[in-house]
């Protein structure tokens, strides 16, 4: 049942927004690509949804305008960070992902106009997908944004005496949805009903375990642009203050902040100011990850030398005349990198090394890969990318078996990633490969029954 408020005041803007052609275009240009990049993929690539997208778009429009739209149950899975501690990742159903993106497309430009500094970065999804198999990247291009951020940090280190580095404690989990909505409404014009629907979807896809009521705190962790934009915009007021206090000598990538200053007192004053502002919104700085570095320390913790080295390898391909020499040096530097894990951004550089091995299609990382995969869950996605680039070989098959035999599974995604890798490999059919696939199947089935037994025994 609806009041005249909906019929006379709220329905018209929704009618303009959820046009059949517009909704269909957003699915084809953005959302289908978004869903392809998620860890869990639909077996048939949402073919039925895509094939009938005009009818689906019309159905969404009717539900929205009739007030009968309801959010479907999302897929929520665990992704291990470290020591069995997991993030809960949310994958909305295609309809809800599409509704979220339609809402964001309407207000994104308004939101970004309120961004105080170009030094704060958030990743947008590609809006022109050239080929069906072309996976969605981040809009300005994730890589270009990251390079720009790195250049700013290099500049701070050369021009400023000190660098302040900090981030927020459990940022997504700590966000007050009421505070976020209040801030968000200040950035959009005459779109109250749009924001209401947006936040209704956020509430319904949030993790609510054990029949507990919705807490009103915590933004769902999901690789969807709508959610990233919400998280990004919530820190605009921090960007504004930092821009004024530092003459724009800062960078922010979501909740990671780097600030260039000349005096230690200035650094401490800024940290204190930012901390108070965050507390007023129910957030907090991560004290254990907040540091003030001089130039030498900053050079070390940001791994500037290694970043520049890896930048120099970006165009190296298999077949390069110095390929063997370059990959041998890469392996030697990678092993040296693993001997000292104290730099703050050690893991980011480790991921860059793994990506470099994959792009060069070098097998020289295979000797280390099992131990790294088992002991560093945060690097697993990059290692899977590496193995996909190398492809099926007896050596890669052996390493996958080693991983399957020794892995302790604490999340929902590790075994799936290995299954997806093997499925994507072009594996010739012979006695060796039949044996490999049979052993893999045995490991996977055994692990599945083990997990099922542990659940049903409770």
SULNORQUI-V480659 format. One record per residue. RES is the residue in one letter. SS is DSSP state (alpha for helix, beta for strand, coil for the rest). PSI is psi as a letter, one per 40 degrees, with the letter a starting at -180 (* if undefined). Layout:
res=RES ss=SS psi=PSI
res=RES ss=SS psi=PSI
//
This chain:
res=X ss=coil psi=h
res=X ss=coil psi=i
res=X ss=coil psi=i
res=X ss=alpha psi=e
res=X ss=alpha psi=d
res=X ss=alpha psi=d
res=X ss=alpha psi=d
res=X ss=alpha psi=d
res=X ss=alpha psi=d
res=X ss=alpha psi=d
res=X ss=alpha psi=d
res=X ss=alpha psi=d
res=X ss=alpha psi=d
res=X ss=alpha psi=d
res=X ss=alpha psi=d
res=X ss=alpha psi=d
res=X ss=alpha psi=d
res=X ss=coil psi=f
res=X ss=coil psi=i
res=X ss=alpha psi=d
res=X ss=alpha psi=d
res=X ss=alpha psi=d
res=X ss=alpha psi=d
res=X ss=alpha psi=d
res=X ss=alpha psi=d
res=X ss=alpha psi=d
res=X ss=alpha psi=d
res=X ss=alpha psi=d
res=X ss=alpha psi=d
res=X ss=alpha psi=d
res=X ss=alpha psi=d
res=X ss=alpha psi=d
res=X ss=alpha psi=d
res=X ss=alpha psi=d
res=X ss=alpha psi=d
res=X ss=alpha psi=d
res=X ss=alpha psi=e
res=X ss=coil psi=i
res=X ss=coil psi=d
res=X ss=coil psi=h
res=X ss=coil psi=i
res=X ss=coil psi=h
res=X ss=coil psi=d
res=X ss=coil psi=e
res=X ss=coil psi=f
res=X ss=coil psi=f
res=X ss=alpha psi=d
res=X ss=alpha psi=d
res=X ss=alpha psi=d
res=X ss=alpha psi=d
res=X ss=alpha psi=d
res=X ss=coil psi=f
res=X ss=alpha psi=d
res=X ss=alpha psi=d
res=X ss=alpha psi=d
res=X ss=alpha psi=d
res=X ss=alpha psi=d
res=X ss=alpha psi=d
res=X ss=alpha psi=d
res=X ss=alpha psi=d
res=X ss=alpha psi=d
res=X ss=alpha psi=d
res=X ss=alpha psi=d
res=X ss=alpha psi=d
res=X ss=alpha psi=d
res=X ss=alpha psi=e
res=X ss=coil psi=e
res=X ss=coil psi=e
res=X ss=coil psi=h
res=X ss=coil psi=i
res=X ss=coil psi=h
res=X ss=coil psi=i
res=X ss=coil psi=h
res=X ss=coil psi=i
res=X ss=beta psi=h
res=X ss=beta psi=h
res=X ss=beta psi=i
res=X ss=beta psi=h
res=X ss=beta psi=h
res=X ss=beta psi=h
res=X ss=beta psi=d
res=X ss=beta psi=i
res=X ss=coil psi=f
res=X ss=coil psi=e
res=X ss=beta psi=h
res=X ss=beta psi=i
res=X ss=beta psi=i
res=X ss=beta psi=h
res=X ss=beta psi=h
res=X ss=beta psi=h
res=X ss=beta psi=h
res=X ss=coil psi=i
res=X ss=coil psi=i
res=X ss=alpha psi=d
res=X ss=alpha psi=d
res=X ss=alpha psi=d
res=X ss=alpha psi=d
res=X ss=alpha psi=d
res=X ss=alpha psi=d
res=X ss=alpha psi=d
res=X ss=alpha psi=d
res=X ss=alpha psi=d
res=X ss=alpha psi=d
res=X ss=alpha psi=d
res=X ss=alpha psi=d
res=X ss=alpha psi=d
res=X ss=alpha psi=e
res=X ss=alpha psi=d
res=X ss=alpha psi=d
res=X ss=alpha psi=d
res=X ss=alpha psi=d
res=X ss=alpha psi=d
res=X ss=alpha psi=d
res=X ss=coil psi=e
res=X ss=coil psi=h
res=X ss=coil psi=d
res=X ss=coil psi=i
res=X ss=coil psi=e
res=X ss=coil psi=e
res=X ss=beta psi=h
res=X ss=beta psi=h
res=X ss=coil psi=i
res=X ss=coil psi=h
res=X ss=coil psi=i
res=X ss=beta psi=i
res=X ss=coil psi=h
res=X ss=coil psi=e
res=X ss=coil psi=h
res=X ss=coil psi=h
res=X ss=coil psi=d
res=X ss=coil psi=i
res=X ss=coil psi=d
res=X ss=coil psi=e
res=X ss=coil psi=h
res=X ss=coil psi=i
res=X ss=coil psi=h
res=X ss=coil psi=a
res=X ss=beta psi=i
res=X ss=coil psi=c
res=X ss=coil psi=e
res=X ss=coil psi=h
res=X ss=alpha psi=d
res=X ss=alpha psi=d
res=X ss=alpha psi=d
res=X ss=alpha psi=d
res=X ss=alpha psi=d
res=X ss=alpha psi=d
res=X ss=alpha psi=d
res=X ss=alpha psi=d
res=X ss=alpha psi=d
res=X ss=alpha psi=d
res=X ss=alpha psi=d
res=X ss=alpha psi=d
res=X ss=alpha psi=d
res=X ss=alpha psi=d
res=X ss=alpha psi=d
res=X ss=alpha psi=d
res=X ss=alpha psi=d
res=X ss=alpha psi=d
res=X ss=coil psi=i
res=X ss=coil psi=d
res=X ss=beta psi=i
res=X ss=beta psi=h
res=X ss=beta psi=h
res=X ss=beta psi=h
res=X ss=beta psi=i
res=X ss=beta psi=a
res=X ss=beta psi=i
res=X ss=coil psi=h
res=X ss=coil psi=f
res=X ss=alpha psi=d
res=X ss=alpha psi=d
res=X ss=alpha psi=d
res=X ss=alpha psi=e
res=X ss=coil psi=h
res=X ss=beta psi=h
res=X ss=alpha psi=d
res=X ss=alpha psi=d
res=X ss=alpha psi=d
res=X ss=alpha psi=d
res=X ss=alpha psi=d
res=X ss=alpha psi=d
res=X ss=alpha psi=d
res=X ss=alpha psi=d
res=X ss=alpha psi=d
res=X ss=coil psi=e
res=X ss=coil psi=e
res=X ss=coil psi=i
res=X ss=coil psi=h
res=X ss=coil psi=f
res=X ss=coil psi=f
res=X ss=alpha psi=d
res=X ss=alpha psi=d
res=X ss=alpha psi=d
res=X ss=alpha psi=d
res=X ss=alpha psi=d
res=X ss=alpha psi=d
res=X ss=alpha psi=d
res=X ss=alpha psi=d
res=X ss=alpha psi=d
res=X ss=alpha psi=d
res=X ss=alpha psi=d
res=X ss=alpha psi=d
res=X ss=alpha psi=d
res=X ss=alpha psi=e
res=X ss=coil psi=i
res=X ss=coil psi=h
res=X ss=coil psi=g
res=X ss=alpha psi=i
res=X ss=alpha psi=f
res=X ss=alpha psi=f
res=X ss=coil psi=i
res=X ss=coil psi=i
res=X ss=coil psi=h
res=X ss=coil psi=e
res=X ss=coil psi=e
res=X ss=beta psi=h
res=X ss=coil psi=h
res=X ss=coil psi=h
res=X ss=coil psi=h
res=X ss=beta psi=h
res=X ss=coil psi=i
res=X ss=coil psi=f
res=X ss=coil psi=i
res=X ss=alpha psi=d
res=X ss=alpha psi=d
res=X ss=alpha psi=d
res=X ss=alpha psi=d
res=X ss=alpha psi=d
res=X ss=alpha psi=d
res=X ss=alpha psi=d
res=X ss=alpha psi=d
res=X ss=alpha psi=d
res=X ss=coil psi=e
res=X ss=coil psi=e
res=X ss=alpha psi=d
res=X ss=alpha psi=d
res=X ss=alpha psi=d
res=X ss=alpha psi=d
res=X ss=alpha psi=d
res=X ss=alpha psi=d
res=X ss=alpha psi=d
res=X ss=alpha psi=d
res=X ss=alpha psi=d
res=X ss=alpha psi=d
res=X ss=alpha psi=e
res=X ss=coil psi=f
res=X ss=coil psi=e
res=X ss=coil psi=g
res=X ss=beta psi=i
res=X ss=beta psi=i
res=X ss=beta psi=h
res=X ss=beta psi=h
res=X ss=coil psi=b
res=X ss=coil psi=e
res=X ss=beta psi=h
res=X ss=beta psi=h
res=X ss=beta psi=h
res=X ss=beta psi=h
res=X ss=beta psi=h
res=X ss=beta psi=i
res=X ss=coil psi=d
res=X ss=coil psi=i
res=X ss=alpha psi=d
res=X ss=alpha psi=d
res=X ss=alpha psi=d
res=X ss=alpha psi=d
res=X ss=alpha psi=d
res=X ss=alpha psi=d
res=X ss=alpha psi=d
res=X ss=alpha psi=d
res=X ss=alpha psi=d
res=X ss=alpha psi=d
res=X ss=alpha psi=d
res=X ss=alpha psi=d
res=X ss=alpha psi=d
res=X ss=alpha psi=d
res=X ss=alpha psi=d
res=X ss=alpha psi=d
res=X ss=coil psi=e
res=X ss=coil psi=e
res=X ss=coil psi=e
res=X ss=coil psi=i
res=X ss=coil psi=i
res=X ss=beta psi=i
res=X ss=coil psi=g
res=X ss=alpha psi=d
res=X ss=alpha psi=d
res=X ss=alpha psi=e
res=X ss=coil psi=h
res=X ss=beta psi=i
res=X ss=beta psi=h
res=X ss=beta psi=i
res=X ss=beta psi=i
res=X ss=alpha psi=d
res=X ss=alpha psi=d
res=X ss=alpha psi=d
res=X ss=alpha psi=d
res=X ss=alpha psi=d
res=X ss=alpha psi=d
res=X ss=alpha psi=d
res=X ss=coil psi=e
res=X ss=coil psi=f
res=X ss=alpha psi=d
res=X ss=alpha psi=d
res=X ss=alpha psi=d
res=X ss=alpha psi=d
res=X ss=alpha psi=d
res=X ss=alpha psi=d
res=X ss=alpha psi=d
res=X ss=alpha psi=d
res=X ss=coil psi=e
res=X ss=coil psi=e
res=X ss=coil psi=d
res=X ss=coil psi=e
res=X ss=coil psi=h
res=X ss=coil psi=i
res=X ss=coil psi=h
res=X ss=coil psi=e
res=X ss=coil psi=h
res=X ss=coil psi=d
res=X ss=coil psi=f
res=X ss=alpha psi=d
res=X ss=alpha psi=d
res=X ss=alpha psi=d
res=X ss=alpha psi=d
res=X ss=alpha psi=d
res=X ss=alpha psi=d
res=X ss=alpha psi=d
res=X ss=alpha psi=d
res=X ss=alpha psi=d
res=X ss=alpha psi=d
res=X ss=alpha psi=d
res=X ss=alpha psi=d
res=X ss=alpha psi=d
res=X ss=alpha psi=d
res=X ss=alpha psi=d
res=X ss=alpha psi=e
res=X ss=alpha psi=d
res=X ss=coil psi=h
res=X ss=coil psi=e
res=X ss=coil psi=d
res=X ss=coil psi=i
res=X ss=coil psi=d
res=X ss=coil psi=f
res=X ss=alpha psi=d
res=X ss=alpha psi=d
res=X ss=alpha psi=d
res=X ss=alpha psi=d
res=X ss=alpha psi=d
res=X ss=alpha psi=d
res=X ss=alpha psi=d
res=X ss=alpha psi=d
res=X ss=alpha psi=d
res=X ss=alpha psi=d
res=X ss=alpha psi=d
res=X ss=alpha psi=d
res=X ss=alpha psi=d
res=X ss=alpha psi=d
res=X ss=alpha psi=e
res=X ss=coil psi=f
res=X ss=coil psi=h
res=X ss=alpha psi=e
res=X ss=alpha psi=e
res=X ss=alpha psi=e
res=X ss=alpha psi=d
res=X ss=alpha psi=d
res=X ss=alpha psi=e
res=X ss=alpha psi=d
res=X ss=alpha psi=d
res=X ss=alpha psi=d
res=X ss=alpha psi=d
res=X ss=alpha psi=d
res=X ss=alpha psi=d
res=X ss=alpha psi=e
res=X ss=coil psi=g
res=X ss=alpha psi=d
res=X ss=alpha psi=e
res=X ss=alpha psi=e
res=X ss=alpha psi=d
res=X ss=alpha psi=d
res=X ss=alpha psi=d
res=X ss=alpha psi=d
res=X ss=alpha psi=d
res=X ss=alpha psi=d
res=X ss=alpha psi=d
res=X ss=alpha psi=d
res=X ss=alpha psi=d
res=X ss=alpha psi=d
res=X ss=alpha psi=d
res=X ss=coil psi=i
res=X ss=coil psi=h
res=X ss=coil psi=i
res=X ss=alpha psi=d
res=X ss=alpha psi=d
res=X ss=alpha psi=d
res=X ss=alpha psi=d
res=X ss=alpha psi=d
res=X ss=alpha psi=d
res=X ss=alpha psi=d
res=X ss=alpha psi=d
res=X ss=alpha psi=d
res=X ss=alpha psi=d
res=X ss=alpha psi=d
res=X ss=alpha psi=d
res=X ss=alpha psi=e
res=X ss=coil psi=h
res=X ss=coil psi=h
res=X ss=coil psi=h
res=X ss=coil psi=e
res=X ss=coil psi=a
res=X ss=coil psi=e
res=X ss=coil psi=d
res=X ss=alpha psi=d
res=X ss=alpha psi=d
res=X ss=alpha psi=d
res=X ss=alpha psi=d
res=X ss=alpha psi=d
res=X ss=alpha psi=d
res=X ss=alpha psi=d
res=X ss=alpha psi=d
res=X ss=alpha psi=d
res=X ss=alpha psi=d
res=X ss=alpha psi=d
res=X ss=coil psi=i
res=X ss=coil psi=g
res=X ss=coil psi=h
res=X ss=coil psi=i
res=X ss=coil psi=h
res=X ss=coil psi=a
res=X ss=alpha psi=d
res=X ss=alpha psi=d
res=X ss=alpha psi=d
res=X ss=alpha psi=d
res=X ss=alpha psi=d
res=X ss=alpha psi=d
res=X ss=alpha psi=d
res=X ss=alpha psi=d
res=X ss=alpha psi=d
res=X ss=alpha psi=d
res=X ss=alpha psi=d
res=X ss=alpha psi=d
res=X ss=alpha psi=d
res=X ss=alpha psi=d
res=X ss=alpha psi=d
res=X ss=alpha psi=d
res=X ss=alpha psi=d
res=X ss=alpha psi=d
res=X ss=alpha psi=d
res=X ss=alpha psi=d
res=X ss=alpha psi=d
res=X ss=alpha psi=d
res=X ss=alpha psi=d
res=X ss=alpha psi=d
res=X ss=alpha psi=d
res=X ss=alpha psi=e
res=X ss=coil psi=e
res=X ss=coil psi=*
//
